[in-house]
Amino acid sequence: MMIKTLSCAVALTLLSTAAMAADGDQMKDAATQAAKPASFEALDADKDGRVSLTEAAADSAVTEGFSGADKNADGYLDAEEFGGMSEPQS
């Protein structure tokens, strides 16, 4: 009886450890996704080929760099301007 009880306790411990490890992996995946900047296509909510400041508000990094990236100062980022945001400035 003691061996059965001990075996059950070990099995439950192993199962709970495996479940916690899986939860940890899901949390890491979510954090990684949150850290990635949104794509141009994802931010262009109205699909007009440009990102407005309102659309850019979905990504704080894009919002912060918006005015510097808007080279023609039209209040929108086209794909080229958006792509330049991630390139290092020299």
VEXKE-766905 format. One record per residue: x, y, z of N, C-alpha, C, O in turn; residue number from 1. Coordinates in steps of 0.05 Angstrom, whole numbers, plus 32768, in hexadecimal, padded with zeros to 4 digits. Example, Ala and Ser with C-alpha at 12.3 -4.5 7.8 and 13.67 -1.06 7.14 Angstrom:
2
nxx, nyy, nzz, caxx, cayy, cazz, cxx, cyy, czz, oxx, oyy, ozz, num
8108, 7F8E, 809C, 80F6, 7FA6, 809C, 8108, 7FBE, 809C, 811D, 7FBE, 80A9, 1 $
8101, 7FD3, 808E, 8111, 7FEB, 808F, 8102, 8001, 809D, 810C, 8017, 80A1, 2 $
//
This chain:
90
nxx, nyy, nzz, caxx, cayy, cazz, cxx, cyy, czz, oxx, oyy, ozz, num
8011, 7FE8, 8000, 8000, 8000, 8000, 8011, 8019, 8000, 800B, 802D, 7FF2, 1 $
8027, 8018, 800F, 8039, 802F, 8011, 8046, 8035, 7FF6, 804A, 804C, 7FEF, 2 $
804D, 8020, 7FE8, 805A, 8023, 7FCE, 8046, 802F, 7FBA, 804D, 8040, 7FA9, 3 $
802C, 8026, 7FBA, 8018, 8031, 7FA9, 8014, 804F, 7FAE, 8012, 805F, 7F9B, 4 $
8013, 8056, 7FC7, 800F, 8072, 7FCF, 8027, 8083, 7FC5, 8023, 8099, 7FBB, 5 $
803F, 8079, 7FCA, 8057, 8087, 7FC1, 8058, 8089, 7FA3, 8060, 809E, 7F98, 6 $
8051, 8074, 7F95, 8051, 8075, 7F78, 803D, 808A, 7F6D, 8043, 8098, 7F5A, 7 $
8025, 808B, 7F7A, 8011, 809F, 7F72, 801C, 80BB, 7F77, 8017, 80CD, 7F66, 8 $
8029, 80BF, 7F8D, 8033, 80DA, 7F94, 8048, 80E2, 7F80, 8049, 80F9, 7F77, 9 $
805A, 80D0, 7F78, 806F, 80D6, 7F65, 8062, 80DC, 7F49, 806B, 80EF, 7F3C, 10 $
804E, 80CD, 7F42, 8041, 80D1, 7F28, 8034, 80EC, 7F27, 8036, 80FB, 7F13, 11 $
8026, 80F4, 7F3C, 8018, 810E, 7F3E, 802D, 8124, 7F3D, 8028, 8139, 7F30, 12 $
8043, 8121, 7F4A, 8058, 8135, 7F49, 8063, 8139, 7F2D, 8067, 8150, 7F24, 13 $
8068, 8123, 7F20, 8072, 8125, 7F04, 805E, 8131, 7EF2, 8066, 8142, 7EE1, 14 $
8045, 812B, 7EF4, 8031, 8137, 7EE3, 802E, 8154, 7EE8, 802C, 8164, 7ED5, 15 $
802E, 815D, 7F01, 802C, 8179, 7F06, 8044, 8189, 7EFD, 8042, 81A0, 7EF4, 16 $
805B, 817D, 7EFF, 8074, 818A, 7EF6, 8073, 818D, 7ED7, 807B, 81A2, 7ECD, 17 $
806A, 8179, 7EC9, 8067, 817B, 7EAC, 8053, 8190, 7EA4, 8058, 819F, 7E91, 18 $
803D, 8192, 7EB2, 8029, 81A6, 7EAC, 8034, 81C3, 7EB1, 802F, 81D5, 7EA1, 19 $
8043, 81C6, 7EC6, 804F, 81E1, 7ECC, 8063, 81E8, 7EB7, 8065, 81FF, 7EAF, 20 $
8073, 81D5, 7EAD, 8087, 81DA, 7E98, 8079, 81E3, 7E7F, 8082, 81F5, 7E71, 21 $
8063, 81D6, 7E78, 8054, 81DD, 7E60, 8049, 81FA, 7E63, 8049, 8209, 7E4F, 22 $
803E, 8201, 7E7A, 8034, 821C, 7E7F, 804B, 8230, 7E7C, 8046, 8246, 7E71, 23 $
8062, 822A, 7E85, 8079, 823C, 7E83, 8081, 8241, 7E66, 8088, 8257, 7E5F, 24 $
8080, 822C, 7E56, 8086, 822F, 7E39, 8072, 8241, 7E2C, 8079, 8251, 7E1B, 25 $
8058, 823E, 7E33, 8044, 824F, 7E27, 8048, 826C, 7E2F, 8044, 827E, 7E1F, 26 $
8050, 8271, 7E47, 8054, 828C, 7E51, 806C, 8298, 7E42, 806B, 82B0, 7E3B, 27 $
8081, 8288, 7E3D, 8099, 8292, 7E2E, 8090, 829A, 7E12, 8099, 82AE, 7E07, 28 $
8080, 8288, 7E05, 8077, 828E, 7DEA, 8067, 82A7, 7DE8, 806A, 82B7, 7DD6, 29 $
8056, 82AC, 7DFC, 8045, 82C4, 7DFC, 8057, 82DD, 7E00, 8052, 82F1, 7DF4, 30 $
806B, 82DB, 7E11, 807D, 82F1, 7E16, 808D, 82F8, 7DFD, 8092, 830F, 7DF6, 31 $
8096, 82E3, 7DEF, 80A5, 82E7, 7DD6, 8094, 82F4, 7DC1, 809D, 8306, 7DB3, 32 $
807B, 82EC, 7DBE, 8069, 82F8, 7DAB, 8064, 8315, 7DB2, 8063, 8326, 7DA0, 33 $
8061, 831B, 7DCC, 805C, 8337, 7DD4, 8074, 8349, 7DCE, 8070, 8360, 7DC9, 34 $
808C, 833E, 7DCF, 80A4, 834E, 7DCB, 80A9, 8353, 7DAE, 80B7, 8367, 7DA7, 35 $
809E, 8344, 7D9C, 80A2, 8348, 7D7F, 8092, 8360, 7D76, 807A, 8363, 7D7E, 36 $
809E, 8371, 7D66, 808E, 8388, 7D5B, 8079, 837E, 7D48, 807C, 8369, 7D3B, 37 $
8063, 838D, 7D47, 804D, 8386, 7D34, 8057, 838A, 7D17, 8068, 839B, 7D12, 38 $
804D, 837A, 7D05, 8054, 837D, 7CE9, 8044, 8394, 7CDD, 8030, 839D, 7CE7, 39 $
804E, 839E, 7CC7, 8041, 83B3, 7CB8, 8024, 83AA, 7CB1, 8011, 83BA, 7CB5, 40 $
8021, 8392, 7CA7, 8007, 8388, 7C9F, 7FF4, 8386, 7CB7, 7FDC, 838C, 7CB4, 41 $
7FFE, 837F, 7CCE, 7FED, 837D, 7CE6, 7FE4, 8398, 7CEF, 7FCE, 839B, 7CF9, 42 $
7FF6, 83AC, 7CED, 7FEF, 83C7, 7CF7, 7FDC, 83D6, 7CE3, 7FCD, 83E6, 7CEB, 43 $
7FDF, 83D0, 7CCA, 7FCF, 83DD, 7CB5, 7FB2, 83D2, 7CB6, 7FAA, 83C3, 7CA5, 44 $
7FA3, 83DA, 7CCA, 7F89, 83CF, 7CD0, 7F75, 83D4, 7CB9, 7F64, 83C2, 7CB4, 45 $
7F76, 83EB, 7CAC, 7F63, 83F0, 7C96, 7F6D, 83E7, 7C7B, 7F60, 83EB, 7C66, 46 $
7F85, 83DC, 7C7A, 7F91, 83D1, 7C62, 7F93, 83E5, 7C4B, 7F8E, 83DE, 7C34, 47 $
7F9B, 83FE, 7C52, 7F9E, 8412, 7C3E, 7FBB, 8415, 7C35, 7FC2, 8427, 7C26, 48 $
7FCC, 8403, 7C3F, 7FE8, 8404, 7C36, 7FFA, 8417, 7C46, 8010, 841D, 7C3E, 49 $
7FEF, 8421, 7C5C, 7FFE, 8433, 7C6D, 7FF4, 8431, 7C8A, 7FDD, 8428, 7C8F, 50 $
8005, 8439, 7C9D, 7FFE, 8437, 7CB9, 7FFC, 8453, 7CC4, 800F, 8463, 7CC4, 51 $
7FE4, 8459, 7CCF, 7FE0, 8473, 7CDC, 7FEA, 8471, 7CF9, 7FF0, 845C, 7D03, 52 $
7FEC, 8488, 7D06, 7FF4, 8489, 7D22, 7FDF, 847A, 7D33, 7FE7, 846D, 7D46, 53 $
7FC6, 847C, 7D2C, 7FB1, 846D, 7D3B, 7FB6, 844F, 7D38, 7FB4, 8441, 7D4C, 54 $
7FBC, 8445, 7D20, 7FC1, 8429, 7D1C, 7FDB, 8421, 7D2A, 7FDD, 840B, 7D36, 55 $
7FEF, 8432, 7D2A, 8008, 842C, 7D36, 8006, 842A, 7D55, 8018, 841E, 7D61, 56 $
7FF1, 8435, 7D60, 7FED, 8434, 7D7D, 7FEB, 8417, 7D88, 7FEE, 8413, 7DA0, 57 $
7FE7, 8404, 7D77, 7FE6, 83E8, 7D7F, 8001, 83DD, 7D87, 8003, 83C8, 7D93, 58 $
8017, 83EC, 7D80, 8032, 83E3, 7D86, 8041, 83FC, 7D91, 8046, 840E, 7D82, 59 $
8048, 83FB, 7DAB, 8054, 8412, 7DB7, 806F, 841A, 7DAB, 8076, 8431, 7DA9, 60 $
807E, 8406, 7DA1, 8098, 840C, 7D95, 8094, 841C, 7D7B, 80A3, 842E, 7D74, 61 $
807F, 8414, 7D6B, 807A, 8422, 7D52, 8070, 843F, 7D59, 8077, 8452, 7D4B, 62 $
805F, 8441, 7D6C, 8055, 845B, 7D74, 806C, 846E, 7D7C, 806C, 8485, 7D74, 63 $
807F, 8464, 7D8C, 8095, 8474, 7D95, 80A7, 847D, 7D7D, 80B1, 8494, 7D7E, 64 $
80AA, 846D, 7D69, 80BC, 8474, 7D53, 80AD, 847F, 7D3B, 80BA, 8484, 7D26, 65 $
8093, 8483, 7D3E, 8083, 848B, 7D27, 808C, 84A4, 7D19, 8091, 84A5, 7D01, 66 $
808F, 84BA, 7D28, 8095, 84D4, 7D1C, 80B0, 84D4, 7D0F, 80B4, 84E0, 7CFA, 67 $
80C4, 84C6, 7D1A, 80DE, 84C4, 7D0E, 80DE, 84B3, 7CF4, 80EE, 84B8, 7CE2, 68 $
80CC, 849F, 7CF3, 80CB, 848E, 7CDC, 80BB, 849A, 7CC5, 80BE, 8492, 7CAE, 69 $
80A9, 84AD, 7CCC, 8097, 84B9, 7CB8, 80A7, 84CE, 7CA8, 80A5, 84E6, 7CAD, 70 $
80B8, 84C5, 7C96, 80CB, 84D6, 7C88, 80BE, 84EC, 7C78, 80C9, 8502, 7C76, 71 $
80A6, 84E7, 7C6C, 8099, 84FC, 7C5C, 8085, 850C, 7C6C, 8077, 851D, 7C61, 72 $
8083, 8507, 7C86, 8072, 8516, 7C98, 8055, 8517, 7C8F, 8048, 852C, 7C93, 73 $
804B, 8501, 7C84, 802F, 8501, 7C7C, 801C, 84F6, 7C91, 8004, 84F5, 7C8D, 74 $
8027, 84ED, 7CA7, 8017, 84E2, 7CBD, 8011, 84C5, 7CBA, 8001, 84B9, 7CC9, 75 $
801F, 84B8, 7CA7, 801B, 849B, 7CA2, 8037, 848F, 7C9E, 804A, 849C, 7C95, 76 $
8039, 8475, 7CA3, 8051, 8466, 7C9C, 804A, 8454, 7C85, 8038, 8443, 7C87, 77 $
8059, 8456, 7C6F, 8055, 8443, 7C5A, 8068, 842B, 7C60, 8076, 842C, 7C74, 78 $
8067, 8416, 7C50, 8077, 83FE, 7C56, 8095, 8404, 7C58, 80A3, 83F9, 7C68, 79 $
809F, 8416, 7C46, 80BB, 841D, 7C46, 80C3, 842C, 7C60, 80D7, 8426, 7C6C, 80 $
80B3, 843F, 7C68, 80B8, 844E, 7C81, 80B7, 843B, 7C99, 80C7, 843C, 7CAB, 81 $
80A3, 842A, 7C99, 80A0, 8416, 7CAF, 80B8, 8404, 7CB0, 80C2, 83FF, 7CC6, 82 $
80C0, 83FA, 7C99, 80D8, 83E8, 7C98, 80F1, 83F5, 7CA2, 8102, 83E8, 7CAE, 83 $
80F3, 8410, 7C9E, 810B, 841E, 7CA8, 810C, 8421, 7CC6, 8121, 8427, 7CD1, 84 $
80F6, 841D, 7CD3, 80F5, 841F, 7CF0, 8107, 840B, 7CFE, 8113, 8410, 7D13, 85 $
8109, 83F3, 7CF2, 8118, 83DD, 7CFF, 8135, 83DD, 7CF6, 8146, 83CF, 7D02, 86 $
813C, 83EC, 7CE2, 8157, 83ED, 7CD9, 8168, 8400, 7CEA, 815E, 8415, 7CF1, 87 $
8181, 83F9, 7CF0, 8191, 840B, 7D00, 8197, 8425, 7CF1, 819C, 8425, 7CD9, 88 $
8196, 843A, 7D00, 819C, 8454, 7CF4, 81BA, 845A, 7CF5, 81C7, 8454, 7D09, 89 $
81C5, 8465, 7CDF, 81E2, 846A, 7CDF, 81E8, 8488, 7CDF, 81FF, 8490, 7CDF, 90 $
//
